[in-house]
Amino acid sequence: MTRAARQEDLPRILEIYNAAIADGKSACDERSRTLADKEVWFAEHYPKYPVIVSETDDRISGWAALSPWARHDGYAKTVEISLYVDADFRERGLGKQLLEALVAAGQQAGFYVFVARILEGNDVSVRLHERCGFLHVGRQPQAMWLNGEWLDVILMQRNT
């Protein structure tokens, strides 16, 4: 089940995100975030930019959010996707469920262009976005310095 995230979900959202930072494969940060960081993040997003969670067995199993793509007026209908599933809940279809619910929430909020930036080597995320109708629109060579190495960033996009 997916639903809109609430303030009380932030500790679990933070836990899932910090685990993604630690694994070094999907998050674009090197340092763990704090609850205060996530509270500021949530306040900047909600309600204009949807943040949703998935619940499995009464526990938050993943989360997804939309963020502004750029601060210029011409990008007002374009958003970037963030999506994370707890390692204990992977390979159950939750990523697809979250991504489809997030796009639907974004459409309802008036967004038209959905962009994903995916770190090279995260083939699971690439396949997930392909299954949900995202197209490969580019690759940024050595666009990210993370954990002591340059990584390419794969750009995928879906217009609705």
C-alpha angles and dihedrals in degrees: 000000000000127000141162112286120249132206091256089059093064098092090056093042088052092049092053092046095048089051088054090051090051093051090054095213108094114014120080094217131085100197126063117251127232130229088252089056091052092047090056090045092051093048090052091051110036126111101000096048112042120238116188137179135203119224123207121178090349092304129107104250100177146347141211134191143182122228133182112275093211136347095240118110093239090064095052091115095044122089138178123230128228118185131172132173122195110251091238091060103043125123092036098100094258094127091058091045091051095045094049092047091048093051090048091050089047092051090050089051090054102258120142109177121055118192129189124195108201126186116238111263094034092112093158090062092046091053091046092054091046090053089052094054101265118146128213105251102168153331125233108209114222091348096146132052105203131161093349099311141085114246132192117235120219115213119210127177141188124191118199 
